[in-house]
Amino acid sequence: MFMNLISFMFLMMFSWTSFLFAEDTEIPPCLMVPGCLEMRFPSSGFTWLPGEDSLGTCEHVPREEWIQELLGSPGLFVHADGPSGSGRFWIVTVGVTDEIYQVKPSRGVCLMTSTLGWRTLQISPVSLSWLDDLDNNGRSELIIWSSFPLHEDATEAEFGLVGWVYRQTSEDLLTIDIALSRSMAREVAKWYQSALTAEDFEAPLSLKPKDFLAGLRISAAEALEQFADELCFLQNNGR
């Protein structure tokens, strides 16, 4: 009976310690949230992704304005119209061909995104690619550039930039690739860090505009590295 009581006490102590440890190691949500988890192409024509604001048309794209995947069959096409307005909004049209030699896509989807986070970056010669072979497998992945608030109640000047990577998993479907998205986040974090100078790391940061921008760049880089290193969890937006 005495031994059973001792065993029970050790079990309770272990359970309580485990509970405390679990509470201490809970990771926070990531600041960035993907706009969608997948893009499904219609059987014909072009359509807005579910949940998007269908503002205007997206199928009337001049043939010479498409960005085309050079390898692979069927090929991916992207047309990015923007940025516009203070929010740096883009209308992005993603299309596919049903035949190898088509010079423009026959069907696709449209979505809206914002590169507002570029305001905190603003460095050259960085260019935003919408199609790139990120894993060197001979096929291009789609990159959707988006922005995320650096803190609650962020103003338009307090956003970071992130690139979500989508892989074509069938003729009719693009699916988000979290591993490649993490790699892209690590690369963008380096962009933010490269815009900093040694003076930017002097503490404490003053309220001068240059130092304020440096603080935003540091926050953006840290948030991107957290996502890249799996130190935060992605929230599911249900799309």
Secondary structure as a PSIPRED ss2 file (coil, helix, strand):
# PSIPRED VFORMAT (PSIPRED V4.0)

   1 M C   1.000  0.000  0.000
   2 F H   0.000  1.000  0.000
   3 M H   0.000  1.000  0.000
   4 N H   0.000  1.000  0.000
   5 L H   0.000  1.000  0.000
   6 I H   0.000  1.000  0.000
   7 S H   0.000  1.000  0.000
   8 F H   0.000  1.000  0.000
   9 M H   0.000  1.000  0.000
  10 F H   0.000  1.000  0.000
  11 L H   0.000  1.000  0.000
  12 M H   0.000  1.000  0.000
  13 M H   0.000  1.000  0.000
  14 F H   0.000  1.000  0.000
  15 S H   0.000  1.000  0.000
  16 W H   0.000  1.000  0.000
  17 T H   0.000  1.000  0.000
  18 S H   0.000  1.000  0.000
  19 F H   0.000  1.000  0.000
  20 L H   0.000  1.000  0.000
  21 F H   0.000  1.000  0.000
  22 A H   0.000  1.000  0.000
  23 E H   0.000  1.000  0.000
  24 D H   0.000  1.000  0.000
  25 T C   1.000  0.000  0.000
  26 E C   1.000  0.000  0.000
  27 I C   1.000  0.000  0.000
  28 P C   1.000  0.000  0.000
  29 P E   0.000  0.000  1.000
  30 C C   1.000  0.000  0.000
  31 L C   1.000  0.000  0.000
  32 M C   1.000  0.000  0.000
  33 V C   1.000  0.000  0.000
  34 P C   1.000  0.000  0.000
  35 G C   1.000  0.000  0.000
  36 C C   1.000  0.000  0.000
  37 L C   1.000  0.000  0.000
  38 E E   0.000  0.000  1.000
  39 M E   0.000  0.000  1.000
  40 R E   0.000  0.000  1.000
  41 F C   1.000  0.000  0.000
  42 P C   1.000  0.000  0.000
  43 S C   1.000  0.000  0.000
  44 S C   1.000  0.000  0.000
  45 G E   0.000  0.000  1.000
  46 F E   0.000  0.000  1.000
  47 T E   0.000  0.000  1.000
  48 W E   0.000  0.000  1.000
  49 L C   1.000  0.000  0.000
  50 P C   1.000  0.000  0.000
  51 G C   1.000  0.000  0.000
  52 E C   1.000  0.000  0.000
  53 D C   1.000  0.000  0.000
  54 S C   1.000  0.000  0.000
  55 L C   1.000  0.000  0.000
  56 G C   1.000  0.000  0.000
  57 T C   1.000  0.000  0.000
  58 C C   1.000  0.000  0.000
  59 E C   1.000  0.000  0.000
  60 H C   1.000  0.000  0.000
  61 V C   1.000  0.000  0.000
  62 P C   1.000  0.000  0.000
  63 R H   0.000  1.000  0.000
  64 E H   0.000  1.000  0.000
  65 E H   0.000  1.000  0.000
  66 W C   1.000  0.000  0.000
  67 I E   0.000  0.000  1.000
  68 Q E   0.000  0.000  1.000
  69 E C   1.000  0.000  0.000
  70 L C   1.000  0.000  0.000
  71 L C   1.000  0.000  0.000
  72 G C   1.000  0.000  0.000
  73 S C   1.000  0.000  0.000
  74 P C   1.000  0.000  0.000
  75 G C   1.000  0.000  0.000
  76 L E   0.000  0.000  1.000
  77 F E   0.000  0.000  1.000
  78 V E   0.000  0.000  1.000
  79 H E   0.000  0.000  1.000
  80 A E   0.000  0.000  1.000
  81 D E   0.000  0.000  1.000
  82 G E   0.000  0.000  1.000
  83 P E   0.000  0.000  1.000
  84 S E   0.000  0.000  1.000
  85 G C   1.000  0.000  0.000
  86 S C   1.000  0.000  0.000
  87 G C   1.000  0.000  0.000
  88 R C   1.000  0.000  0.000
  89 F E   0.000  0.000  1.000
  90 W E   0.000  0.000  1.000
  91 I E   0.000  0.000  1.000
  92 V E   0.000  0.000  1.000
  93 T E   0.000  0.000  1.000
  94 V E   0.000  0.000  1.000
  95 G E   0.000  0.000  1.000
  96 V E   0.000  0.000  1.000
  97 T C   1.000  0.000  0.000
  98 D C   1.000  0.000  0.000
  99 E C   1.000  0.000  0.000
 100 I C   1.000  0.000  0.000
 101 Y C   1.000  0.000  0.000
 102 Q C   1.000  0.000  0.000
 103 V C   1.000  0.000  0.000
 104 K C   1.000  0.000  0.000
 105 P C   1.000  0.000  0.000
 106 S C   1.000  0.000  0.000
 107 R E   0.000  0.000  1.000
 108 G E   0.000  0.000  1.000
 109 V E   0.000  0.000  1.000
 110 C E   0.000  0.000  1.000
 111 L E   0.000  0.000  1.000
 112 M E   0.000  0.000  1.000
 113 T E   0.000  0.000  1.000
 114 S E   0.000  0.000  1.000
 115 T C   1.000  0.000  0.000
 116 L H   0.000  1.000  0.000
 117 G H   0.000  1.000  0.000
 118 W H   0.000  1.000  0.000
 119 R H   0.000  1.000  0.000
 120 T H   0.000  1.000  0.000
 121 L C   1.000  0.000  0.000
 122 Q C   1.000  0.000  0.000
 123 I C   1.000  0.000  0.000
 124 S C   1.000  0.000  0.000
 125 P C   1.000  0.000  0.000
 126 V C   1.000  0.000  0.000
 127 S C   1.000  0.000  0.000
 128 L C   1.000  0.000  0.000
 129 S C   1.000  0.000  0.000
 130 W C   1.000  0.000  0.000
 131 L E   0.000  0.000  1.000
 132 D E   0.000  0.000  1.000
 133 D C   1.000  0.000  0.000
 134 L C   1.000  0.000  0.000
 135 D C   1.000  0.000  0.000
 136 N C   1.000  0.000  0.000
 137 N C   1.000  0.000  0.000
 138 G C   1.000  0.000  0.000
 139 R C   1.000  0.000  0.000
 140 S C   1.000  0.000  0.000
 141 E E   0.000  0.000  1.000
 142 L E   0.000  0.000  1.000
 143 I E   0.000  0.000  1.000
 144 I E   0.000  0.000  1.000
 145 W E   0.000  0.000  1.000
 146 S E   0.000  0.000  1.000
 147 S E   0.000  0.000  1.000
 148 F E   0.000  0.000  1.000
 149 P E   0.000  0.000  1.000
 150 L C   1.000  0.000  0.000
 151 H C   1.000  0.000  0.000
 152 E C   1.000  0.000  0.000
 153 D C   1.000  0.000  0.000
 154 A C   1.000  0.000  0.000
 155 T C   1.000  0.000  0.000
 156 E C   1.000  0.000  0.000
 157 A C   1.000  0.000  0.000
 158 E C   1.000  0.000  0.000
 159 F E   0.000  0.000  1.000
 160 G E   0.000  0.000  1.000
 161 L E   0.000  0.000  1.000
 162 V E   0.000  0.000  1.000
 163 G E   0.000  0.000  1.000
 164 W E   0.000  0.000  1.000
 165 V E   0.000  0.000  1.000
 166 Y E   0.000  0.000  1.000
 167 R E   0.000  0.000  1.000
 168 Q E   0.000  0.000  1.000
 169 T E   0.000  0.000  1.000
 170 S E   0.000  0.000  1.000
 171 E C   1.000  0.000  0.000
 172 D C   1.000  0.000  0.000
 173 L E   0.000  0.000  1.000
 174 L E   0.000  0.000  1.000
 175 T E   0.000  0.000  1.000
 176 I E   0.000  0.000  1.000
 177 D C   1.000  0.000  0.000
 178 I H   0.000  1.000  0.000
 179 A H   0.000  1.000  0.000
 180 L H   0.000  1.000  0.000
 181 S H   0.000  1.000  0.000
 182 R H   0.000  1.000  0.000
 183 S H   0.000  1.000  0.000
 184 M H   0.000  1.000  0.000
 185 A H   0.000  1.000  0.000
 186 R H   0.000  1.000  0.000
 187 E H   0.000  1.000  0.000
 188 V H   0.000  1.000  0.000
 189 A H   0.000  1.000  0.000
 190 K H   0.000  1.000  0.000
 191 W H   0.000  1.000  0.000
 192 Y H   0.000  1.000  0.000
 193 Q H   0.000  1.000  0.000
 194 S H   0.000  1.000  0.000
 195 A C   1.000  0.000  0.000
 196 L C   1.000  0.000  0.000
 197 T C   1.000  0.000  0.000
 198 A H   0.000  1.000  0.000
 199 E H   0.000  1.000  0.000
 200 D H   0.000  1.000  0.000
 201 F H   0.000  1.000  0.000
 202 E C   1.000  0.000  0.000
 203 A C   1.000  0.000  0.000
 204 P C   1.000  0.000  0.000
 205 L C   1.000  0.000  0.000
 206 S C   1.000  0.000  0.000
 207 L C   1.000  0.000  0.000
 208 K C   1.000  0.000  0.000
 209 P H   0.000  1.000  0.000
 210 K H   0.000  1.000  0.000
 211 D H   0.000  1.000  0.000
 212 F H   0.000  1.000  0.000
 213 L H   0.000  1.000  0.000
 214 A H   0.000  1.000  0.000
 215 G H   0.000  1.000  0.000
 216 L H   0.000  1.000  0.000
 217 R H   0.000  1.000  0.000
 218 I H   0.000  1.000  0.000
 219 S H   0.000  1.000  0.000
 220 A H   0.000  1.000  0.000
 221 A H   0.000  1.000  0.000
 222 E H   0.000  1.000  0.000
 223 A H   0.000  1.000  0.000
 224 L H   0.000  1.000  0.000
 225 E H   0.000  1.000  0.000
 226 Q H   0.000  1.000  0.000
 227 F H   0.000  1.000  0.000
 228 A H   0.000  1.000  0.000
 229 D C   1.000  0.000  0.000
 230 E C   1.000  0.000  0.000
 231 L C   1.000  0.000  0.000
 232 C C   1.000  0.000  0.000
 233 F E   0.000  0.000  1.000
 234 L C   1.000  0.000  0.000
 235 Q C   1.000  0.000  0.000
 236 N C   1.000  0.000  0.000
 237 N C   1.000  0.000  0.000
 238 G C   1.000  0.000  0.000
 239 R C   1.000  0.000  0.000
